[in-house]
Amino acid sequence: MQSALRLIYPTQCITCGDRVDASGALCGACWRDTPFISGTVCDCCGAPLLGEDDAQDVRCDACRKYPPVWGRGRAAFLYEDNARNIVLGFKHGDRQEYAIPAGRWMARAAEELVEDDTIVAPVPLHWSRFLKRRYNQSALLSAQVAKVLGLEHCPDLLRRVRKTRSLDGLGPQQRSATVSGAIAVHPKRRHLLEDRPVLLVDDVLTTGATLNSAAEACFSSRACDVNVITLARVAHDDYLTL
């Protein structure tokens, strides 16, 4: 049946529509234009670094100077070229089907960040923004990451208790001030966090201000460890000039 359907409706590259062998895949050209992160990375934020692939506890200059609240972090790719198209299509273009392949890429990057009892949770949207967008892209990603890794998923572990302005165009200090105290643990979910590790999921890591606020909320409810995984991360040189 599947073979017959593929003859009628051949599988297509998720970004350009060219024919591919598997559902949810990228064609060769789009794959080459998508900057997946590999090799040595900052252990805190996932930024690619020069060095040996087996280097341990490597940190970028930014994370040494301003350590994030969370412990370790990874991203599937840099927010450039075709990766930017994927993120924007997913976040603002209603391309919710991107969550399945994106979740697989993120799960692969996050494997070393989790334990058997890790609970996976998305960065939340304020209810007013959720009504406007109709879905939380981070929650779609976190559901897939948890499924692939076989971990518990709690989509409403965190909630936005204060509406904030868009962070687009804001520098690191402005972002941090804007989201400070805006995220809290859902009162009915606090018991899930005590002495447990958490994997926070978001679509894009820029300065880390939003993830810092989410991590602070988790630690306030006695989570023992908080790590983060994002679909993409903005290169340091890009966000430092915002």
Secondary structure, 3 states (H helix, E strand, C coil): CHHHHHHHCCCECCCCCCECCCCCCCCHHHHHCCCECCCCECCCCCCECCCCCCCCCCCCHHHHHCCCCCCCEEEEEECCHHHHHHHHHHHHCCCHHHHHHHHHHHHHHHHHHCCCCCEEEECCCCHHHHHHHCCCHHHHHHHHHHHHHCCEECCCCEEECCCCCCCCCCCHHHHHHHHCCCEEECHHHHHHCCCCEEEEEEEEECCCHHHHHHHHHHHHCCCCEEEEEEEEECCHHHHCCC
